[in-house]
Amino acid sequence: MREVEGSLRGLERAMTQQELVKAIAAETKGKGLSQSYLSQLESGARPHLTNTTRLLLAKFFKVHPGYLVEDPEDFQAELRTAEILEDKLDLWLVGGAERFGRRDPELCRALLAVSQHSDSRRCLLLLEAVLKTPALVERLGAALGLEGVAVETADASEKKKGGKKKGLKKHR
């Protein structure tokens, strides 16, 4: 990836580890990794990435975080339609997290949490079912300590479809 990134940046060679470390720090406002840590990762001396490092590198190289990990021993190369759709959904969620991350860190964390779940589609369908039951939204919000979170209720969603102004209800 250092070679590709070097080419994309017009270097006509692979970026050095030090160049990569500096570029990551510059583009992530100081968040980064050391050259020695990068060297350990590349050489295999440190076989596992931390989640933070994996997300940092994925964002820098503009790849899905799963691209940066090895396939498990029982990995099967052939993809099934459901797996492809799940991957596309996860990529969409990660993209949304990146888009909203600076302005809304809580939303960023929530989108990343859903994208990292083994069945993100099911998570979103569950969320839809919860939102269709306003009393459940209130009870869950109270039980989880989500004070003041704005959630569109099913009633507000129906009004919106009828052309009326979107209704948000603050749950406390």
C-alpha positions as CSV (number, residue, x, y, z in Angstrom):
1,M,0.0,0.0,0.0
2,R,3.0,2.3,0.6
3,E,3.9,1.7,-3.1
4,V,0.5,2.5,-4.4
5,E,0.2,5.6,-2.2
6,G,3.7,6.8,-3.4
7,S,2.5,6.4,-7.0
8,L,-0.7,8.2,-6.3
9,R,1.2,11.1,-4.7
10,G,3.5,11.4,-7.8
11,L,6.6,10.0,-6.1
12,E,7.1,7.2,-8.7
13,R,8.2,5.0,-5.9
14,A,6.9,3.5,-2.7
15,M,6.6,5.9,0.2
16,T,9.1,5.3,2.9
17,Q,7.8,4.3,6.3
18,Q,8.8,7.7,7.7
19,E,7.0,9.5,4.8
20,L,3.9,7.5,5.5
21,V,4.0,8.2,9.3
22,K,4.4,12.0,8.6
23,A,1.6,12.0,6.0
24,I,-0.8,10.2,8.3
25,A,0.0,12.6,11.2
26,A,-0.5,15.6,8.9
27,E,-3.8,14.3,7.5
28,T,-5.2,13.2,10.9
29,K,-4.3,16.3,12.8
30,G,-1.6,14.6,14.9
31,K,-3.2,11.2,15.4
32,G,-0.9,8.6,14.0
33,L,1.6,5.9,14.7
34,S,5.3,5.6,15.0
35,Q,7.7,4.4,12.3
36,S,8.9,1.6,14.6
37,Y,5.3,0.4,15.2
38,L,4.7,0.5,11.4
39,S,7.9,-1.4,10.8
40,Q,6.8,-4.1,13.4
41,L,3.4,-4.4,11.6
42,E,5.0,-4.7,8.2
43,S,7.6,-7.2,9.3
44,G,5.2,-9.4,11.1
45,A,6.9,-8.8,14.5
46,R,3.6,-7.4,15.7
47,P,1.0,-9.7,14.0
48,H,-2.2,-7.9,15.2
49,L,-3.3,-4.4,14.6
50,T,-5.2,-2.5,17.3
51,N,-8.7,-1.5,16.2
52,T,-7.6,2.2,16.4
53,T,-4.6,1.6,14.2
54,R,-6.7,-0.5,11.7
55,L,-9.3,2.3,11.4
56,L,-6.6,5.0,11.1
57,L,-4.8,3.1,8.3
58,A,-8.1,2.3,6.6
59,K,-9.1,5.9,6.6
60,F,-5.7,7.1,5.4
61,F,-5.6,4.6,2.5
62,K,-9.3,4.9,1.9
63,V,-10.0,1.2,2.1
64,H,-12.4,-0.9,4.2
65,P,-10.9,-1.8,7.6
66,G,-11.3,-5.5,6.8
67,Y,-8.9,-5.1,3.9
68,L,-6.1,-4.7,6.5
69,V,-6.5,-8.0,8.3
70,E,-5.6,-11.5,7.2
71,D,-8.3,-14.0,6.3
72,P,-9.0,-16.7,8.8
73,E,-7.9,-20.2,8.1
74,D,-11.4,-21.4,7.1
75,F,-11.9,-18.4,4.7
76,Q,-13.7,-19.2,1.5
77,A,-12.8,-17.1,-1.5
78,E,-16.2,-17.3,-3.1
79,L,-18.6,-14.7,-2.0
80,R,-22.3,-15.1,-1.6
81,T,-24.9,-12.4,-2.5
82,A,-25.8,-11.8,1.2
83,E,-22.1,-11.4,2.1
84,I,-21.6,-8.9,-0.8
85,L,-24.6,-6.9,0.4
86,E,-23.5,-6.9,4.0
87,D,-20.0,-5.7,2.9
88,K,-21.6,-2.9,0.8
89,L,-23.8,-1.9,3.8
90,D,-20.7,-1.9,6.1
91,L,-18.8,0.3,3.6
92,W,-21.7,2.7,3.4
93,L,-21.9,2.9,7.2
94,V,-18.1,3.5,7.5
95,G,-18.4,6.2,4.8
96,G,-21.2,7.8,6.8
97,A,-19.1,7.7,10.0
98,E,-16.3,9.4,8.2
99,R,-18.6,12.1,6.8
100,F,-20.3,12.9,10.1
101,G,-17.4,12.1,12.5
102,R,-15.9,15.5,12.9
103,R,-19.3,17.2,13.6
104,D,-21.0,14.4,15.5
105,P,-18.6,12.0,17.2
106,E,-21.4,10.1,18.9
107,L,-23.0,9.4,15.5
108,C,-19.7,8.4,14.1
109,R,-19.2,5.8,17.0
110,A,-22.7,4.5,16.5
111,L,-22.3,4.0,12.7
112,L,-18.9,2.3,13.2
113,A,-20.4,0.0,15.9
114,V,-23.1,-1.1,13.5
115,S,-20.7,-1.6,10.7
116,Q,-18.4,-3.7,12.9
117,H,-21.3,-6.0,14.0
118,S,-21.3,-9.4,12.3
119,D,-24.9,-8.7,11.0
120,S,-25.2,-5.0,10.5
121,R,-28.3,-5.5,8.3
122,R,-30.1,-7.1,11.2
123,C,-29.1,-4.3,13.6
124,L,-30.7,-1.7,11.3
125,L,-33.9,-3.8,10.9
126,L,-34.0,-4.1,14.7
127,L,-33.6,-0.3,15.0
128,E,-36.5,0.2,12.6
129,A,-38.7,-2.1,14.7
130,V,-37.8,-0.2,17.8
131,L,-38.6,3.1,16.2
132,K,-42.0,1.9,15.1
133,T,-42.8,1.4,18.8
134,P,-42.4,4.9,20.4
135,A,-43.1,3.6,24.0
136,L,-40.2,1.1,23.5
137,V,-37.9,3.9,22.3
138,E,-38.7,5.9,25.5
139,R,-38.2,2.8,27.8
140,L,-35.0,1.8,26.0
141,G,-33.6,5.3,26.1
142,A,-34.3,5.6,29.8
143,A,-32.8,2.2,30.5
144,L,-29.7,3.0,28.6
145,G,-29.3,6.5,29.9
146,L,-29.7,8.2,26.5
147,E,-31.0,11.5,27.8
148,G,-32.1,14.1,25.3
149,V,-31.6,12.0,22.2
150,A,-33.8,13.2,19.3
151,V,-35.6,10.3,17.6
152,E,-38.2,10.4,14.9
153,T,-41.2,8.5,16.1
154,A,-43.4,6.3,13.8
155,D,-46.2,8.9,14.0
156,A,-43.8,11.7,12.9
157,S,-42.6,9.6,10.1
158,E,-46.2,9.1,8.8
159,K,-46.9,12.8,9.0
160,K,-43.7,13.4,7.1
161,K,-44.9,11.1,4.3
162,G,-48.1,13.2,4.1
163,G,-46.0,16.3,3.4
164,K,-46.1,17.7,6.9
165,K,-43.0,19.0,8.7
166,K,-40.7,16.4,10.2
167,G,-41.5,15.8,13.8
168,L,-38.7,15.0,16.2
169,K,-39.5,14.1,19.8
170,K,-36.9,14.4,22.5
171,H,-36.7,11.4,24.7
172,R,-35.5,11.8,28.2
